[in-house]
Amino acid sequence: MGQVTVRVGGYSHPVSCEDGQEAHLIALAAEVDRRVASVKTMGGSYGEPRLLLLAALLLADEVHDLKVEVAQARAGIPASTSPAPVAAAPAPAADPMLAERLARVAERIEGIATDLGKG
């Protein structure tokens, strides 16, 4: 079992992985770190859990868009009517409205988590 320590958002995290997957895991962590850096540029002061949540939401949104693109391609819908492909490497530009929407979504998720913890 391989183990690496990745750094995301200024925090170190030891993570186990299958032998030989260390470089892949480090690359994934670097992508998450880019998203965390992007969230930080949107303003606001967030702790590590919230930064990671917002970064995860950005990544989940990108995965959703890519799934829609794949489904459209499989259905034979021309690429011109598909949303533009999302670049994987650069972090998205700061968007104040996106930051507000993500903050509201994060608050709703935290509320749901609190409610689930009560039950």
N, CA, C and O atoms as CSV, one atom per row, in Angstrom:
chain,resi,resn,atom,element,x,y,z
A,1,MET,N,N,0.865,-1.178,0.000
A,1,MET,CA,C,0.000,0.000,0.000
A,1,MET,C,C,0.901,1.227,0.000
A,1,MET,O,O,1.730,1.403,0.894
A,2,GLY,N,N,0.731,2.077,-1.016
A,2,GLY,CA,C,1.507,3.299,-1.099
A,2,GLY,C,C,0.939,4.372,-0.178
A,2,GLY,O,O,-0.231,4.323,0.202
A,3,GLN,N,N,1.759,5.317,0.168
A,3,GLN,CA,C,1.297,6.438,0.981
A,3,GLN,C,C,2.054,7.691,0.556
A,3,GLN,O,O,3.272,7.670,0.377
A,4,VAL,N,N,1.309,8.777,0.401
A,4,VAL,CA,C,1.904,10.061,0.067
A,4,VAL,C,C,1.299,11.115,0.984
A,4,VAL,O,O,0.220,10.928,1.544
A,5,THR,N,N,1.998,12.198,1.122
A,5,THR,CA,C,1.456,13.344,1.828
A,5,THR,C,C,1.219,14.418,0.787
A,5,THR,O,O,2.150,14.868,0.119
A,6,VAL,N,N,-0.038,14.826,0.653
A,6,VAL,CA,C,-0.384,15.854,-0.325
A,6,VAL,C,C,-0.652,17.151,0.418
A,6,VAL,O,O,-1.004,17.150,1.597
A,7,ARG,N,N,-0.482,18.242,-0.284
A,7,ARG,CA,C,-0.718,19.556,0.309
A,7,ARG,C,C,-1.838,20.220,-0.485
A,7,ARG,O,O,-1.723,20.434,-1.692
A,8,VAL,N,N,-2.920,20.539,0.214
A,8,VAL,CA,C,-4.080,21.173,-0.406
A,8,VAL,C,C,-4.489,22.358,0.455
A,8,VAL,O,O,-4.753,22.209,1.648
A,9,GLY,N,N,-4.540,23.523,-0.152
A,9,GLY,CA,C,-4.973,24.712,0.574
A,9,GLY,C,C,-4.066,25.080,1.732
A,9,GLY,O,O,-4.503,25.712,2.695
A,10,GLY,N,N,-2.809,24.688,1.641
A,10,GLY,CA,C,-1.872,25.008,2.707
A,10,GLY,C,C,-1.850,23.982,3.832
A,10,GLY,O,O,-1.109,24.146,4.801
A,11,TYR,N,N,-2.652,22.927,3.718
A,11,TYR,CA,C,-2.707,21.881,4.730
A,11,TYR,C,C,-2.135,20.587,4.170
A,11,TYR,O,O,-2.373,20.249,3.010
A,12,SER,N,N,-1.380,19.863,4.991
A,12,SER,CA,C,-0.826,18.576,4.573
A,12,SER,C,C,-1.757,17.457,4.999
A,12,SER,O,O,-2.322,17.472,6.093
A,13,HIS,N,N,-1.903,16.482,4.105
A,13,HIS,CA,C,-2.781,15.348,4.356
A,13,HIS,C,C,-2.078,14.059,3.945
A,13,HIS,O,O,-1.743,13.893,2.772
A,14,PRO,N,N,-1.846,13.134,4.895
A,14,PRO,CA,C,-1.317,11.830,4.487
A,14,PRO,C,C,-2.445,11.010,3.877
A,14,PRO,O,O,-3.538,10.937,4.440
A,15,VAL,N,N,-2.182,10.391,2.725
A,15,VAL,CA,C,-3.212,9.635,2.007
A,15,VAL,C,C,-2.606,8.317,1.523
A,15,VAL,O,O,-1.507,8.290,0.971
A,16,SER,N,N,-3.336,7.237,1.738
A,16,SER,CA,C,-2.912,5.928,1.246
A,16,SER,C,C,-3.478,5.701,-0.151
A,16,SER,O,O,-4.513,6.256,-0.521
A,17,CYS,N,N,-2.777,4.878,-0.911
A,17,CYS,CA,C,-3.241,4.550,-2.263
A,17,CYS,C,C,-2.623,3.219,-2.657
A,17,CYS,O,O,-1.753,2.694,-1.963
A,18,GLU,N,N,-3.082,2.684,-3.777
A,18,GLU,CA,C,-2.493,1.459,-4.303
A,18,GLU,C,C,-1.064,1.743,-4.735
A,18,GLU,O,O,-0.749,2.841,-5.195
A,19,ASP,N,N,-0.204,0.743,-4.581
A,19,ASP,CA,C,1.172,0.898,-5.037
A,19,ASP,C,C,1.184,1.298,-6.508
A,19,ASP,O,O,0.431,0.759,-7.319
A,20,GLY,N,N,2.036,2.235,-6.831
A,20,GLY,CA,C,2.152,2.699,-8.209
A,20,GLY,C,C,1.216,3.847,-8.558
A,20,GLY,O,O,1.333,4.423,-9.640
A,21,GLN,N,N,0.290,4.194,-7.666
A,21,GLN,CA,C,-0.674,5.268,-7.931
A,21,GLN,C,C,-0.283,6.586,-7.264
A,21,GLN,O,O,-1.045,7.552,-7.300
A,22,GLU,N,N,0.894,6.625,-6.663
A,22,GLU,CA,C,1.310,7.809,-5.917
A,22,GLU,C,C,1.338,9.070,-6.785
A,22,GLU,O,O,0.814,10.108,-6.381
A,23,ALA,N,N,1.941,8.988,-7.964
A,23,ALA,CA,C,2.041,10.161,-8.840
A,23,ALA,C,C,0.656,10.635,-9.275
A,23,ALA,O,O,0.399,11.836,-9.352
A,24,HIS,N,N,-0.232,9.686,-9.557
A,24,HIS,CA,C,-1.596,10.035,-9.963
A,24,HIS,C,C,-2.316,10.755,-8.818
A,24,HIS,O,O,-2.997,11.756,-9.041
A,25,LEU,N,N,-2.165,10.248,-7.609
A,25,LEU,CA,C,-2.792,10.859,-6.443
A,25,LEU,C,C,-2.253,12.269,-6.210
A,25,LEU,O,O,-3.011,13.182,-5.882
A,26,ILE,N,N,-0.964,12.441,-6.376
A,26,ILE,CA,C,-0.363,13.772,-6.219
A,26,ILE,C,C,-0.922,14.729,-7.268
A,26,ILE,O,O,-1.190,15.889,-6.958
A,27,ALA,N,N,-1.103,14.261,-8.506
A,27,ALA,CA,C,-1.672,15.103,-9.565
A,27,ALA,C,C,-3.122,15.476,-9.242
A,27,ALA,O,O,-3.532,16.615,-9.463
A,28,LEU,N,N,-3.890,14.527,-8.726
A,28,LEU,CA,C,-5.276,14.821,-8.339
A,28,LEU,C,C,-5.318,15.868,-7.234
A,28,LEU,O,O,-6.119,16.801,-7.281
A,29,ALA,N,N,-4.451,15.706,-6.242
A,29,ALA,CA,C,-4.398,16.667,-5.139
A,29,ALA,C,C,-4.011,18.055,-5.645
A,29,ALA,O,O,-4.509,19.062,-5.143
A,30,ALA,N,N,-3.131,18.110,-6.630
A,30,ALA,CA,C,-2.738,19.397,-7.206
A,30,ALA,C,C,-3.929,20.073,-7.878
A,30,ALA,O,O,-4.077,21.293,-7.807
A,31,GLU,N,N,-4.782,19.274,-8.534
A,31,GLU,CA,C,-5.990,19.830,-9.164
A,31,GLU,C,C,-6.937,20.377,-8.099
A,31,GLU,O,O,-7.490,21.465,-8.259
A,32,VAL,N,N,-7.122,19.635,-7.026
A,32,VAL,CA,C,-7.974,20.116,-5.925
A,32,VAL,C,C,-7.374,21.393,-5.336
A,32,VAL,O,O,-8.100,22.337,-5.023
A,33,ASP,N,N,-6.059,21.421,-5.186
A,33,ASP,CA,C,-5.389,22.607,-4.643
A,33,ASP,C,C,-5.624,23.818,-5.542
A,33,ASP,O,O,-5.811,24.929,-5.044
A,34,ARG,N,N,-5.617,23.616,-6.864
A,34,ARG,CA,C,-5.899,24.731,-7.783
A,34,ARG,C,C,-7.322,25.254,-7.563
A,34,ARG,O,O,-7.557,26.461,-7.607
A,35,ARG,N,N,-8.260,24.347,-7.328
A,35,ARG,CA,C,-9.646,24.780,-7.082
A,35,ARG,C,C,-9.758,25.515,-5.758
A,35,ARG,O,O,-10.477,26.510,-5.665
A,36,VAL,N,N,-9.064,25.046,-4.737
A,36,VAL,CA,C,-9.073,25.737,-3.444
A,36,VAL,C,C,-8.503,27.141,-3.622
A,36,VAL,O,O,-9.045,28.104,-3.079
A,37,ALA,N,N,-7.423,27.260,-4.373
A,37,ALA,CA,C,-6.828,28.577,-4.636
A,37,ALA,C,C,-7.833,29.470,-5.365
A,37,ALA,O,O,-7.913,30.668,-5.095
A,38,SER,N,N,-8.593,28.891,-6.281
A,38,SER,CA,C,-9.606,29.646,-7.015
A,38,SER,C,C,-10.687,30.162,-6.063
A,38,SER,O,O,-11.110,31.314,-6.160
A,39,VAL,N,N,-11.126,29.310,-5.152
A,39,VAL,CA,C,-12.146,29.723,-4.176
A,39,VAL,C,C,-11.603,30.862,-3.319
A,39,VAL,O,O,-12.330,31.806,-3.011
A,40,LYS,N,N,-10.344,30.781,-2.935
A,40,LYS,CA,C,-9.743,31.829,-2.102
A,40,LYS,C,C,-9.753,33.181,-2.813
A,40,LYS,O,O,-9.878,34.219,-2.164
A,41,THR,N,N,-9.622,33.176,-4.151
A,41,THR,CA,C,-9.605,34.441,-4.887
A,41,THR,C,C,-10.990,35.075,-4.955
A,41,THR,O,O,-11.119,36.252,-5.290
A,42,MET,N,N,-12.035,34.292,-4.636
A,42,MET,CA,C,-13.402,34.804,-4.701
A,42,MET,C,C,-13.743,35.675,-3.501
A,42,MET,O,O,-14.800,36.305,-3.466
A,43,GLY,N,N,-12.870,35.710,-2.539
A,43,GLY,CA,C,-13.126,36.515,-1.353
A,43,GLY,C,C,-13.751,35.691,-0.253
A,43,GLY,O,O,-14.153,34.546,-0.460
A,44,GLY,N,N,-13.824,36.279,0.893
A,44,GLY,CA,C,-14.371,35.577,2.044
A,44,GLY,C,C,-13.268,34.863,2.795
A,44,GLY,O,O,-12.187,34.606,2.265
A,45,SER,N,N,-13.566,34.555,4.028
A,45,SER,CA,C,-12.609,33.855,4.872
A,45,SER,C,C,-13.217,32.516,5.254
A,45,SER,O,O,-14.215,32.464,5.973
A,46,TYR,N,N,-12.616,31.431,4.774
A,46,TYR,CA,C,-13.159,30.111,4.998
A,46,TYR,C,C,-12.134,29.235,5.694
A,46,TYR,O,O,-10.933,29.358,5.455
A,47,GLY,N,N,-12.610,28.363,6.545
A,47,GLY,CA,C,-11.757,27.352,7.141
A,47,GLY,C,C,-11.518,26.229,6.147
A,47,GLY,O,O,-12.103,26.202,5.064
A,48,GLU,N,N,-10.653,25.307,6.530
A,48,GLU,CA,C,-10.292,24.211,5.632
A,48,GLU,C,C,-11.497,23.393,5.179
A,48,GLU,O,O,-11.606,23.118,3.984
A,49,PRO,N,N,-12.414,22.985,6.072
A,49,PRO,CA,C,-13.541,22.174,5.589
A,49,PRO,C,C,-14.387,22.886,4.540
A,49,PRO,O,O,-14.802,22.273,3.557
A,50,ARG,N,N,-14.643,24.166,4.742
A,50,ARG,CA,C,-15.476,24.903,3.785
A,50,ARG,C,C,-14.745,25.106,2.458
A,50,ARG,O,O,-15.349,25.003,1.390
A,51,LEU,N,N,-13.438,25.394,2.527
A,51,LEU,CA,C,-12.652,25.529,1.299
A,51,LEU,C,C,-12.704,24.235,0.491
A,51,LEU,O,O,-12.892,24.258,-0.725
A,52,LEU,N,N,-12.536,23.110,1.179
A,52,LEU,CA,C,-12.565,21.829,0.484
A,52,LEU,C,C,-13.951,21.541,-0.075
A,52,LEU,O,O,-14.074,20.992,-1.171
A,53,LEU,N,N,-14.996,21.904,0.665
A,53,LEU,CA,C,-16.354,21.708,0.169
A,53,LEU,C,C,-16.587,22.526,-1.099
A,53,LEU,O,O,-17.108,22.004,-2.084
A,54,LEU,N,N,-16.210,23.791,-1.081
A,54,LEU,CA,C,-16.431,24.645,-2.241
A,54,LEU,C,C,-15.610,24.164,-3.436
A,54,LEU,O,O,-16.089,24.187,-4.570
A,55,ALA,N,N,-14.375,23.728,-3.185
A,55,ALA,CA,C,-13.553,23.186,-4.265
A,55,ALA,C,C,-14.195,21.917,-4.828
A,55,ALA,O,O,-14.204,21.705,-6.041
A,56,ALA,N,N,-14.732,21.075,-3.940
A,56,ALA,CA,C,-15.398,19.848,-4.389
A,56,ALA,C,C,-16.626,20.184,-5.231
A,56,ALA,O,O,-16.902,19.503,-6.219
A,57,LEU,N,N,-17.358,21.217,-4.853
A,57,LEU,CA,C,-18.528,21.622,-5.633
A,57,LEU,C,C,-18.115,22.116,-7.019
A,57,LEU,O,O,-18.790,21.820,-8.005
A,58,LEU,N,N,-17.027,22.856,-7.104
A,58,LEU,CA,C,-16.531,23.294,-8.410
A,58,LEU,C,C,-16.166,22.087,-9.279
A,58,LEU,O,O,-16.510,22.034,-10.460
A,59,LEU,N,N,-15.472,21.128,-8.683
A,59,LEU,CA,C,-15.092,19.928,-9.426
A,59,LEU,C,C,-16.324,19.113,-9.822
A,59,LEU,O,O,-16.399,18.598,-10.937
A,60,ALA,N,N,-17.284,18.997,-8.908
A,60,ALA,CA,C,-18.504,18.248,-9.222
A,60,ALA,C,C,-19.274,18.908,-10.360
A,60,ALA,O,O,-19.847,18.224,-11.208
A,61,ASP,N,N,-19.285,20.238,-10.375
A,61,ASP,CA,C,-19.958,20.956,-11.458
A,61,ASP,C,C,-19.266,20.675,-12.792
A,61,ASP,O,O,-19.923,20.483,-13.815
A,62,GLU,N,N,-17.942,20.653,-12.766
A,62,GLU,CA,C,-17.199,20.362,-13.989
A,62,GLU,C,C,-17.460,18.927,-14.451
A,62,GLU,O,O,-17.629,18.686,-15.647
A,63,VAL,N,N,-17.494,17.976,-13.522
A,63,VAL,CA,C,-17.785,16.582,-13.870
A,63,VAL,C,C,-19.181,16.486,-14.482
A,63,VAL,O,O,-19.383,15.773,-15.465
A,64,HIS,N,N,-20.133,17.197,-13.907
A,64,HIS,CA,C,-21.499,17.193,-14.449
A,64,HIS,C,C,-21.502,17.677,-15.890
A,64,HIS,O,O,-22.087,17.042,-16.767
A,65,ASP,N,N,-20.841,18.812,-16.128
A,65,ASP,CA,C,-20.784,19.356,-17.493
A,65,ASP,C,C,-20.150,18.357,-18.461
A,65,ASP,O,O,-20.613,18.202,-19.591
A,66,LEU,N,N,-19.090,17.683,-18.014
A,66,LEU,CA,C,-18.430,16.707,-18.876
A,66,LEU,C,C,-19.332,15.508,-19.143
A,66,LEU,O,O,-19.330,14.972,-20.252
A,67,LYS,N,N,-20.097,15.081,-18.150
A,67,LYS,CA,C,-21.037,13.970,-18.346
A,67,LYS,C,C,-22.117,14.351,-19.351
A,67,LYS,O,O,-22.508,13.534,-20.184
A,68,VAL,N,N,-22.595,15.576,-19.277
A,68,VAL,CA,C,-23.596,16.045,-20.240
A,68,VAL,C,C,-22.991,16.040,-21.637
A,68,VAL,O,O,-23.634,15.614,-22.596
A,69,GLU,N,N,-21.761,16.512,-21.751
A,69,GLU,CA,C,-21.077,16.525,-23.047
A,69,GLU,C,C,-20.944,15.117,-23.617
A,69,GLU,O,O,-21.205,14.895,-24.799
A,70,VAL,N,N,-20.541,14.176,-22.785
A,70,VAL,CA,C,-20.378,12.785,-23.233
A,70,VAL,C,C,-21.729,12.222,-23.661
A,70,VAL,O,O,-21.826,11.577,-24.705
A,71,ALA,N,N,-22.764,12.456,-22.874
A,71,ALA,CA,C,-24.099,11.954,-23.215
A,71,ALA,C,C,-24.571,12.538,-24.544
A,71,ALA,O,O,-25.154,11.828,-25.363
A,72,GLN,N,N,-24.323,13.827,-24.760
A,72,GLN,CA,C,-24.714,14.454,-26.020
A,72,GLN,C,C,-23.924,13.869,-27.186
A,72,GLN,O,O,-24.472,13.645,-28.266
A,73,ALA,N,N,-22.639,13.623,-26.963
A,73,ALA,CA,C,-21.814,13.045,-28.029
A,73,ALA,C,C,-22.298,11.643,-28.376
A,73,ALA,O,O,-22.362,11.276,-29.549
A,74,ARG,N,N,-22.640,10.861,-27.355
A,74,ARG,CA,C,-23.136,9.499,-27.598
A,74,ARG,C,C,-24.486,9.519,-28.298
A,74,ARG,O,O,-24.810,8.608,-29.060
A,75,ALA,N,N,-25.278,10.565,-28.040
A,75,ALA,CA,C,-26.590,10.686,-28.672
A,75,ALA,C,C,-26.489,11.275,-30.070
A,75,ALA,O,O,-27.495,11.405,-30.768
A,76,GLY,N,N,-25.281,11.629,-30.477
A,76,GLY,CA,C,-25.091,12.163,-31.815
A,76,GLY,C,C,-25.424,13.632,-31.955
A,76,GLY,O,O,-25.580,14.127,-33.071
A,77,ILE,N,N,-25.535,14.332,-30.853
A,77,ILE,CA,C,-25.806,15.768,-30.910
A,77,ILE,C,C,-24.510,16.469,-31.301
A,77,ILE,O,O,-23.481,16.251,-30.663
A,78,PRO,N,N,-24.539,17.296,-32.327
A,78,PRO,CA,C,-23.315,17.963,-32.789
A,78,PRO,C,C,-22.653,18.781,-31.681
A,78,PRO,O,O,-23.319,19.355,-30.819
A,79,ALA,N,N,-21.344,18.813,-31.731
A,79,ALA,CA,C,-20.570,19.523,-30.710
A,79,ALA,C,C,-20.900,21.010,-30.663
A,79,ALA,O,O,-20.754,21.640,-29.616
A,80,SER,N,N,-21.341,21.579,-31.779
A,80,SER,CA,C,-21.633,23.013,-31.808
A,80,SER,C,C,-22.771,23.389,-30.871
A,80,SER,O,O,-22.846,24.537,-30.434
A,81,THR,N,N,-23.668,22.443,-30.548
A,81,THR,CA,C,-24.758,22.750,-29.626
A,81,THR,C,C,-24.419,22.339,-28.205
A,81,THR,O,O,-25.186,22.603,-27.279
A,82,SER,N,N,-23.268,21.691,-28.028
A,82,SER,CA,C,-22.825,21.300,-26.691
A,82,SER,C,C,-22.164,22.483,-26.015
A,82,SER,O,O,-21.646,23.375,-26.688
A,83,PRO,N,N,-22.176,22.503,-24.679
A,83,PRO,CA,C,-21.439,23.555,-23.990
A,83,PRO,C,C,-19.959,23.445,-24.337
A,83,PRO,O,O,-19.470,22.362,-24.659
A,84,ALA,N,N,-19.258,24.553,-24.272
A,84,ALA,CA,C,-17.833,24.560,-24.574
A,84,ALA,C,C,-17.104,23.651,-23.595
A,84,ALA,O,O,-17.459,23.610,-22.417
A,85,PRO,N,N,-16.087,22.917,-24.060
A,85,PRO,CA,C,-15.340,22.051,-23.155
A,85,PRO,C,C,-14.695,22.866,-22.039
A,85,PRO,O,O,-14.294,24.014,-22.234
A,86,VAL,N,N,-14.608,22.258,-20.888
A,86,VAL,CA,C,-14.022,22.925,-19.724
A,86,VAL,C,C,-12.540,22.593,-19.693
A,86,VAL,O,O,-12.163,21.422,-19.745
A,87,ALA,N,N,-11.700,23.609,-19.608
A,87,ALA,CA,C,-10.264,23.395,-19.520
A,87,ALA,C,C,-9.929,22.825,-18.151
A,87,ALA,O,O,-10.397,23.336,-17.133
A,88,ALA,N,N,-9.127,21.776,-18.118
A,88,ALA,CA,C,-8.823,21.111,-16.859
A,88,ALA,C,C,-7.708,21.815,-16.082
A,88,ALA,O,O,-7.738,21.821,-14.852
A,89,ALA,N,N,-6.744,22.398,-16.758
A,89,ALA,CA,C,-5.574,22.910,-16.061
A,89,ALA,C,C,-5.791,24.252,-15.362
A,89,ALA,O,O,-5.546,24.338,-14.158
A,90,PRO,N,N,-6.238,25.302,-16.054
A,90,PRO,CA,C,-6.302,26.590,-15.363
A,90,PRO,C,C,-7.492,26.661,-14.412
A,90,PRO,O,O,-8.553,26.090,-14.666
A,91,ALA,N,N,-7.286,27.371,-13.321
A,91,ALA,CA,C,-8.381,27.585,-12.374
A,91,ALA,C,C,-9.344,28.600,-12.980
A,91,ALA,O,O,-8.918,29.494,-13.710
A,92,PRO,N,N,-10.646,28.473,-12.684
A,92,PRO,CA,C,-11.616,29.415,-13.233
A,92,PRO,C,C,-11.366,30.835,-12.711
A,92,PRO,O,O,-10.838,31.025,-11.616
A,93,ALA,N,N,-11.755,31.818,-13.515
A,93,ALA,CA,C,-11.594,33.213,-13.109
A,93,ALA,C,C,-12.529,33.517,-11.943
A,93,ALA,O,O,-13.585,32.902,-11.796
A,94,ALA,N,N,-12.122,34.470,-11.129
A,94,ALA,CA,C,-12.937,34.864,-9.980
A,94,ALA,C,C,-14.271,35.425,-10.465
A,94,ALA,O,O,-14.309,36.242,-11.385
A,95,ASP,N,N,-15.340,34.994,-9.856
A,95,ASP,CA,C,-16.685,35.434,-10.197
A,95,ASP,C,C,-17.432,35.682,-8.897
A,95,ASP,O,O,-17.814,34.723,-8.227
A,96,PRO,N,N,-17.657,36.945,-8.512
A,96,PRO,CA,C,-18.297,37.242,-7.229
A,96,PRO,C,C,-19.668,36.579,-7.082
A,96,PRO,O,O,-20.021,36.148,-5.984
A,97,MET,N,N,-20.437,36.489,-8.149
A,97,MET,CA,C,-21.758,35.863,-8.060
A,97,MET,C,C,-21.620,34.363,-7.793
A,97,MET,O,O,-22.407,33.793,-7.037
A,98,LEU,N,N,-20.626,33.724,-8.408
A,98,LEU,CA,C,-20.401,32.308,-8.180
A,98,LEU,C,C,-20.030,32.069,-6.727
A,98,LEU,O,O,-20.497,31.109,-6.114
A,99,ALA,N,N,-19.201,32.926,-6.179
A,99,ALA,CA,C,-18.804,32.776,-4.777
A,99,ALA,C,C,-20.018,32.846,-3.861
A,99,ALA,O,O,-20.127,32.066,-2.915
A,100,GLU,N,N,-20.925,33.768,-4.132
A,100,GLU,CA,C,-22.134,33.894,-3.314
A,100,GLU,C,C,-23.012,32.655,-3.453
A,100,GLU,O,O,-23.527,32.146,-2.458
A,101,ARG,N,N,-23.185,32.168,-4.680
A,101,ARG,CA,C,-24.020,30.973,-4.891
A,101,ARG,C,C,-23.408,29.757,-4.208
A,101,ARG,O,O,-24.119,28.974,-3.578
A,102,LEU,N,N,-22.086,29.594,-4.330
A,102,LEU,CA,C,-21.422,28.476,-3.682
A,102,LEU,C,C,-21.542,28.567,-2.164
A,102,LEU,O,O,-21.719,27.555,-1.486
A,103,ALA,N,N,-21.446,29.773,-1.640
A,103,ALA,CA,C,-21.589,29.947,-0.196
A,103,ALA,C,C,-22.987,29.541,0.259
A,103,ALA,O,O,-23.139,28.889,1.293
A,104,ARG,N,N,-24.017,29.925,-0.513
A,104,ARG,CA,C,-25.391,29.538,-0.159
A,104,ARG,C,C,-25.574,28.024,-0.239
A,104,ARG,O,O,-26.203,27.426,0.634
A,105,VAL,N,N,-25.026,27.405,-1.284
A,105,VAL,CA,C,-25.120,25.950,-1.418
A,105,VAL,C,C,-24.403,25.274,-0.247
A,105,VAL,O,O,-24.910,24.310,0.326
A,106,ALA,N,N,-23.236,25.780,0.099
A,106,ALA,CA,C,-22.484,25.203,1.218
A,106,ALA,C,C,-23.268,25.320,2.517
A,106,ALA,O,O,-23.283,24.384,3.316
A,107,GLU,N,N,-23.913,26.450,2.735
A,107,GLU,CA,C,-24.723,26.625,3.944
A,107,GLU,C,C,-25.875,25.629,3.967
A,107,GLU,O,O,-26.180,25.064,5.018
A,108,ARG,N,N,-26.520,25.406,2.825
A,108,ARG,CA,C,-27.622,24.437,2.769
A,108,ARG,C,C,-27.105,23.034,3.056
A,108,ARG,O,O,-27.746,22.271,3.780
A,109,ILE,N,N,-25.948,22.689,2.493
A,109,ILE,CA,C,-25.372,21.366,2.731
A,109,ILE,C,C,-25.018,21.200,4.201
A,109,ILE,O,O,-25.254,20.141,4.782
A,110,GLU,N,N,-24.450,22.242,4.807
A,110,GLU,CA,C,-24.114,22.173,6.226
A,110,GLU,C,C,-25.373,22.012,7.070
A,110,GLU,O,O,-25.361,21.289,8.066
A,111,GLY,N,N,-26.460,22.679,6.683
A,111,GLY,CA,C,-27.726,22.537,7.397
A,111,GLY,C,C,-28.266,21.123,7.296
A,111,GLY,O,O,-28.746,20.564,8.282
A,112,ILE,N,N,-28.188,20.551,6.120
A,112,ILE,CA,C,-28.639,19.167,5.930
A,112,ILE,C,C,-27.790,18.217,6.764
A,112,ILE,O,O,-28.313,17.302,7.401
A,113,ALA,N,N,-26.471,18.440,6.755
A,113,ALA,CA,C,-25.566,17.585,7.542
A,113,ALA,C,C,-25.895,17.692,9.034
A,113,ALA,O,O,-25.874,16.693,9.753
A,114,THR,N,N,-26.194,18.897,9.488
A,114,THR,CA,C,-26.568,19.089,10.897
A,114,THR,C,C,-27.844,18.335,11.207
A,114,THR,O,O,-27.925,17.646,12.223
A,115,ASP,N,N,-28.864,18.460,10.325
A,115,ASP,CA,C,-30.121,17.748,10.523
A,115,ASP,C,C,-29.920,16.237,10.536
A,115,ASP,O,O,-30.532,15.537,11.342
A,116,LEU,N,N,-29.068,15.731,9.650
A,116,LEU,CA,C,-28.798,14.293,9.607
A,116,LEU,C,C,-28.094,13.835,10.886
A,116,LEU,O,O,-28.327,12.727,11.367
A,117,GLY,N,N,-27.239,14.691,11.426
A,117,GLY,CA,C,-26.517,14.359,12.652
A,117,GLY,C,C,-27.433,14.292,13.868
A,117,GLY,O,O,-27.105,13.632,14.854
A,118,LYS,N,N,-28.580,14.969,13.808
A,118,LYS,CA,C,-29.526,14.961,14.927
A,118,LYS,C,C,-30.320,13.663,14.976
A,118,LYS,O,O,-30.765,13.242,16.044
A,119,GLY,N,N,-30.499,13.026,13.811
A,119,GLY,CA,C,-31.372,11.862,13.697
A,119,GLY,C,C,-30.720,10.579,13.955
A,119,GLY,O,O,-31.366,9.533,13.886
